[in-house]
Amino acid sequence: MRQARVLIADGGSWHSAAKALGVWPSSLQRWDRAASKPSFKPVVPVAATPATATSASTLAVTTPDGFRVEGLDVDAAYLLLEMLR
């Protein structure tokens, strides 16, 4: 990707950069988009609240991405996993 970006910065097109590197232009653009996306969302610390004796039942779940969530109710687990997506 570094070489492709240099070629494009020098006035070349995606097509000419891909041709010079021997790949399809669509592949080069897809790799560039994937390389520029962050691979994770930053975690923001929040204040903890004490559990209540009447709290709803909790669950443990492991996502296909490898995240394991334990001790939360369904709504809280859903919100957490949506933020990690």
C-alpha positions as CSV (number, residue, x, y, z in Angstrom):
1,M,0.0,0.0,0.0
2,R,2.9,2.4,0.7
3,Q,4.1,2.1,-2.9
4,A,0.6,2.6,-4.3
5,R,0.1,5.7,-2.1
6,V,3.4,7.1,-3.4
7,L,2.4,6.5,-7.0
8,I,-1.0,8.2,-6.4
9,A,0.5,11.1,-4.5
10,D,2.8,11.7,-7.5
11,G,-0.2,12.2,-9.7
12,G,-1.0,8.6,-10.7
13,S,-4.4,7.0,-10.7
14,W,-5.6,3.9,-8.8
15,H,-5.6,2.2,-12.2
16,S,-2.0,3.1,-13.1
17,A,-0.8,2.3,-9.6
18,A,-2.5,-1.1,-9.7
19,K,-1.0,-1.8,-13.1
20,A,2.5,-0.9,-11.9
21,L,2.1,-3.2,-8.9
22,G,0.5,-6.0,-10.9
23,V,-2.9,-6.1,-9.1
24,W,-6.5,-5.3,-9.9
25,P,-7.5,-1.7,-9.2
26,S,-10.5,-2.8,-7.2
27,S,-8.2,-5.0,-5.0
28,L,-5.9,-2.0,-4.4
29,Q,-8.8,0.3,-3.5
30,R,-10.3,-2.4,-1.2
31,W,-6.9,-2.9,0.6
32,D,-6.6,0.8,1.0
33,R,-10.0,1.1,2.6
34,A,-9.3,-1.8,4.9
35,A,-5.9,-0.4,5.9
36,S,-7.4,3.0,6.8
37,K,-10.1,1.7,9.1
38,P,-9.3,1.3,12.7
39,S,-9.4,-2.3,13.8
40,F,-11.1,-1.6,17.1
41,K,-13.1,1.1,18.9
42,P,-11.5,2.8,21.9
43,V,-12.8,1.8,25.3
44,V,-14.2,4.6,27.4
45,P,-14.0,4.1,31.1
46,V,-17.3,4.7,33.0
47,A,-18.2,4.8,36.6
48,A,-19.2,1.5,38.1
49,T,-22.5,1.2,39.9
50,P,-23.1,-1.3,42.7
51,A,-25.3,-4.3,41.9
52,T,-28.7,-4.4,43.5
53,A,-30.2,-7.5,45.2
54,T,-33.1,-7.4,42.7
55,S,-31.0,-7.2,39.5
56,A,-32.2,-9.3,36.6
57,S,-30.5,-12.6,35.8
58,T,-27.2,-12.5,34.1
59,L,-25.6,-14.4,31.3
60,A,-22.3,-15.3,29.8
61,V,-21.8,-15.1,26.0
62,T,-18.8,-15.5,23.6
63,T,-19.1,-13.8,20.2
64,P,-17.7,-15.2,17.0
65,D,-15.1,-12.4,17.2
66,G,-13.9,-13.8,20.5
67,F,-15.4,-11.3,22.9
68,R,-16.6,-12.9,26.1
69,V,-19.2,-11.0,28.2
70,E,-20.2,-12.3,31.7
71,G,-22.2,-10.9,34.5
72,L,-24.4,-8.5,32.6
73,D,-28.1,-8.6,32.0
74,V,-29.3,-9.1,28.4
75,D,-29.8,-5.3,27.7
76,A,-26.4,-4.3,29.1
77,A,-24.6,-7.1,27.2
78,Y,-26.3,-6.1,24.0
79,L,-25.3,-2.4,24.4
80,L,-21.7,-3.4,25.2
81,L,-21.4,-5.7,22.2
82,E,-22.9,-3.1,19.9
83,M,-20.3,-0.6,21.0
84,L,-17.5,-3.1,20.3
85,R,-18.8,-3.9,16.8
